[in-house]
Amino acid sequence: MRAYVVLTGLFAGLGSFLFGYDTGIITTSIAHESFKKYMGHPSNAATGAIVATYIAGEALGALIQMLIGDKLGRKRFMQLMCIVVTVGTVIQTAAQNFGMFLAGRIITGVAVGALVSTVPIYNSEISPPEIRGVIGGFSGCMISLGTAISNWVGYACGFASETTSFQWRFPLAMQIPPGIILFIGLQFILPDSPRWLIRHNRDEDAKAAFTQIRGDLSGADLHKEFDDMREQILYEKSIELSSFKEAWEKYKKRIIIAVIVQTATSLSGVNVIGYYQTTLYKQLGIQGQNILLLAGVYGTSQPRLGGAQLKLLDYMGRYPMLLYGFSGLCVDLIYSALMTHFFGASDNKIGKGFAILGIYMFNAIYFMLLNSTTWLYGVEILPIYLRSTVTGLASMSHFIFNIGVTEAGPTAFANIGANFYYVFVGTTFCTAVSIFFMFPETKGKTLEMIAAEFGDEIVITELPKDDKGYEERVENSAA
């Protein structure tokens, strides 16, 4: 595994880190008494609005990606969002009232919603097929790392005086440097996607970027892989459809799968549990700093689990991880609902411990099997000219559904308690069934070769033993 590709993927992952940090920091921010007092003790509905408006911004960011992401290119679009996220985080940090804070959350949401959708596209397009699970999966891992760090920063600041706003302003200010660092890195260090360059008729730049990225290849191997990629991209460009309606007819299955895999993450309940775990712990009788301590442990385990997931992606494959992951969540949610129902209002400390275990088991299943897989899989299956547009569409669906379930979260947990889990039991079960019948495996294949899994025509450059290249077209009839 070449260090340059790994470091490039990790650096680009700062965009996903920002998503994870900003998403996670609100968990501890809304739990600080200094924040509640400064913001006028927001109601359950207002607390839900803090989260929901942020996710609305993410949905808008995904829409912006659909409209201009491919036109600007992966690098320039991420740079634009770095500027937006810096503005948003500064407004959040300097907020003088509830309205200003919400405005900062929306602006930041726009940026991170676009970044978290673009990073896996960029990383998958620079990755060798044999390690694309690792490089493409960095996006999910960096989300987890950002969440973990935000939880501990929030926990540590909980020891600060409640008479000042340092408790919640300092954690928010920690979001500002990563956006600036990523902007500089994109300008001076990271190469552009060779696939995007080919599609925009910049073959020389694409060859230079590809050579830089694939320094582990040389001679005939380098030329063969580049020519394979170039020929397939040019072929797909020659048959591109002029309208989304026509594209829908041709690539309907791929578009549906890409949207399902992203929407399913919102409907798994992962964000509801992540955002409102402090509320769940309170309902189980946990008090004081112990609530933030549990949240910190919850978040800290995620990068470790994500590290294990990176190894599994190119070993176990995407299909079994998705199938076992959503099936496992379904079972765990039933368990969590039952434990909370029987022990939530009791004095049985052991029973409460088993209820908390359900939350942690959910965390383990999701971040070991699904977190990176869902972000990567939807990108892999799409043709290059639809990759940014449909990924934006899938992300927007993810964020819109996220608004609904997170806005309902505080009220639902207050009124129906553990029964809210059963909503996600139904959605995870339906997702598992969809995966079983619809999702192909993508492990080990180039992005261009994955098209054959959907019955598309592919172009392959073969290199005979005499090292004189020739090309032949291989047609796969539609399934």
C-alpha positions, -999 to 999 in steps of 0.1 A, spaced: 0 0 0 16 32 -11 20 58 16 13 87 -7 -22 75 -16 -29 68 20 -18 102 32 -37 119 4 -69 101 14 -64 110 50 -57 146 43 -88 149 21 -107 132 50 -104 165 70 -136 174 52 -153 144 68 -136 151 101 -153 185 101 -187 168 95 -181 144 124 -168 171 148 -196 196 141 -222 169 143 -208 155 176 -201 188 194 -237 197 196 -243 166 218 -223 180 246 -231 217 238 -268 213 244 -260 194 277 -240 223 292 -259 244 317 -240 275 306 -253 269 270 -289 264 282 -288 295 304 -272 317 276 -298 305 251 -328 310 274 -333 274 283 -346 262 249 -376 239 249 -376 203 235 -388 217 202 -361 244 202 -335 218 210 -347 197 181 -345 228 159 -308 233 168 -301 199 152 -328 200 125 -317 234 111 -281 221 109 -293 191 89 -314 213 67 -281 231 59 -265 198 51 -294 190 27 -289 224 10 -252 216 7 -260 183 -10 -282 202 -34 -254 227 -42 -231 197 -49 -257 183 -73 -258 217 -92 -221 227 -93 -200 199 -78 -190 183 -111 -186 217 -129 -160 229 -104 -143 196 -99 -136 177 -67 -107 200 -55 -122 234 -62 -156 225 -49 -141 213 -16 -121 245 -14 -152 266 -18 -168 246 10 -138 252 32 -144 289 30 -181 284 38 -174 262 68 -150 287 83 -176 314 81 -202 292 97 -180 281 125 -169 316 133 -206 327 135 -214 298 158 -185 306 181 -194 343 183 -232 338 186 -248 364 208 -283 349 207 -302 318 197 -310 332 162 -274 339 154 -264 305 167 -289 288 144 -277 309 114 -241 296 121 -254 261 123 -272 263 90 -241 278 72 -218 252 87 -243 225 78 -243 236 41 -205 232 40 -201 199 58 -231 184 39 -213 191 7 -179 181 20 -189 148 34 -205 139 1 -175 149 -20 -147 134 0 -157 98 -7 -160 106 -44 -125 121 -44 -110 93 -24 -126 65 -44 -114 82 -77 -78 83 -66 -77 48 -51 -63 16 -66 -91 -10 -68 -74 -34 -44 -74 -9 -15 -103 13 -25 -121 0 6 -94 15 28 -89 48 10 -126 54 3 -134 43 38 -113 70 53 -142 93 50 -163 73 74 -134 69 98 -126 106 99 -163 113 107 -159 89 137 -126 106 147 -142 140 146 -172 128 167 -149 112 192 -127 143 196 -157 165 199 -172 144 227 -140 145 248 -135 183 241 -171 188 253 -165 166 283 -133 184 293 -149 218 289 -177 206 312 -154 212 341 -151 249 333 -171 274 352 -208 275 343 -208 312 348 -190 318 315 -197 308 279 -162 292 276 -179 258 282 -195 258 248 -177 285 228 -142 269 230 -154 235 216 -171 253 187 -140 274 180 -120 242 176 -138 237 142 -121 267 126 -85 255 119 -93 222 100 -112 241 73 -83 265 67 -57 236 67 -77 216 42 -81 247 19 -43 251 19 -36 214 13 -60 213 -16 -43 243 -31 -7 232 -28 -5 194 -20 -34 172 -31 -37 162 -68 -69 165 -87 -90 134 -96 -75 119 -128 -110 106 -137 -125 141 -135 -97 155 -155 -101 129 -183 -138 136 -185 -131 173 -189 -106 167 -218 -74 173 -197 -56 141 -206 -21 154 -199 -30 167 -165 -48 134 -158 -18 113 -168 4 134 -145 -20 131 -116 -24 94 -122 13 88 -123 18 107 -91 -10 88 -74 0 53 -87 37 55 -81 37 18 -73 32 11 -110 56 15 -138 59 9 -176 33 -13 -192 12 -17 -160 9 20 -155 -1 26 -191 -26 -3 -191 -44 9 -160 -45 45 -172 -57 34 -207 -84 11 -192 -97 40 -171 -95 66 -199 -112 44 -225 -141 35 -203 -146 71 -192 -145 84 -228 -168 56 -239 -193 65 -211 -189 102 -221 -198 93 -257 -231 78 -246 -240 103 -219 -276 113 -218 -286 149 -219 -313 148 -193 -317 133 -158 -350 117 -170 -331 98 -197 -304 89 -172 -330 76 -148 -343 52 -174 -309 38 -182 -294 38 -147 -325 34 -126 -313 5 -105 -279 22 -97 -296 55 -87 -322 37 -65 -295 17 -47 -273 48 -42 -303 66 -26 -313 36 -5 -279 31 10 -276 67 21 -312 72 32 -310 39 52 -283 54 75 -307 81 86 -335 57 91 -313 33 111 -315 57 141 -278 62 144 -280 100 144 -309 101 168 -291 79 193 -259 99 187 -275 133 191 -298 125 221 -278 98 239 -274 123 268 -312 123 271 -313 85 270 -288 82 298 -308 107 319 -339 86 314 -319 56 327 -310 75 358 -274 86 349 -265 120 363 -240 149 361 -206 145 344 -212 107 341 -236 115 312 -208 133 293 -184 105 303 -206 79 287 -210 100 256 -172 104 255 -166 66 257 -194 61 231 -176 84 206 -141 72 214 -149 36 204 -160 47 170 -125 54 154 -113 20 167 -143 3 153 -138 22 121 -102 10 118 -114 -26 120 -140 -17 93 -113 -5 69 -96 -39 70 -129 -57 65 -140 -36 34 -114 -52 11 -114 -85 29 -150 -93 37 -166 -72 9 -193 -45 8 -223 -67 3 -220 -89 34 -210 -59 56 -242 -41 46 -264 -71 50 -251 -82 84 -248 -46 96 -285 -36 90 -297 -70 102 -277 -67 134 -290 -32 140 -326 -45 137 -320 -72 164 -301 -48 187 -329 -21 185 -354 -47 196 -331 -56 225 -326 -20 235 -364 -13 234 -371 -42 256 -343 -34 281 -354 2 284 -390 -7 287 -385 -31 316 -356 -14 335 -357 23 325 -380 34 353 -368 7 378 -342 7 405 -324 -23 390 -289 -10 383 -279 -42 365 -310 -39 342 -301 -3 335 -266 -14 327 -279 -39 301 -300 -11 286 -269 11 282 -252 -20 267 -278 -20 240 -268 16 230 -231 6 229 -238 -26 209 -257 -4 184 -226 18 182 -203 -13 176 -224 -28 149 -229 5 130 -193 17 131 -177 -17 125 -199 -27 95 -218 3 81 -203 38 86 -176 38 60 -193 12 38 -225 32 31 -206 64 21 -183 44 -2 -207 20 -18 -231 46 -32 -202 63 -49 -186 32 -63 -217 20 -83 -224 52 -102 -210 62 -136 -186 91 -135 -209 117 -151 -236 110 -126 -214 104 -96 -215 139 -81 -251 146 -90 -266 113 -77 -243 113 -46 -257 148 -39 -292 135 -44 -286 105 -21 -270 127 5 -299 152 3 -323 123 9 -302 112 38 -303 147 54 -340 153 47 -350 121 64 -325 129 92 -344 162 98 -376 143 103 -363 117 128 -340 141 147 -366 168 150 -390 142 164 -363 128 187 -367 149 219 -405 148 218 -407 112 209 -383 100 237 -402 122 262 -437 109 252 -433 73 240 -398 65 253 -384 32 242 -412 26 217 -394 51 194 -369 23 188 -395 2 170 -397 28 142 -361 20 134 -366 -17 138 -390 -15 108 -367 6 87 -335 -15 93 -355 -47 85 -367 -33 52 -332 -21 43 -317 -56 50 -343 -72 27 -335 -46 -1 -298 -53 2 -303 -91 0 -322 -88 -33 -307 -58 -50 -271 -50 -41 -241 -65 -61 -205 -68 -47 -180 -42 -57 -149 -54 -39 -117 -55 -59 -131 -41 -91 -121 -8 -107 -148 19 -108 -151 14 -145 -155 -25 -142 -183 -22 -117 -205 -11 -146 -205 -47 -158 -223 -57 -126 -253 -37 -139 -252 -51 -174 -235 -20 -190 -210 -22 -219 -174 -18 -208 -142 -12 -228 -111 -31 -217 -75 -26 -228 -56 -58 -228 -19 -62 -229 -7 -93 -247 26 -111 -239 45 -92 -266 37 -59 -247 21 -43 -277 -12 -29 -265 -44 -34 -283 -80 -27 -274 -112 -47 -277 -147 -40 -267 -166 -64 -245 -203 -62 -244 -223 -75 -215 -260 -78 -223 -284 -61 -200 -297 -83 -171 
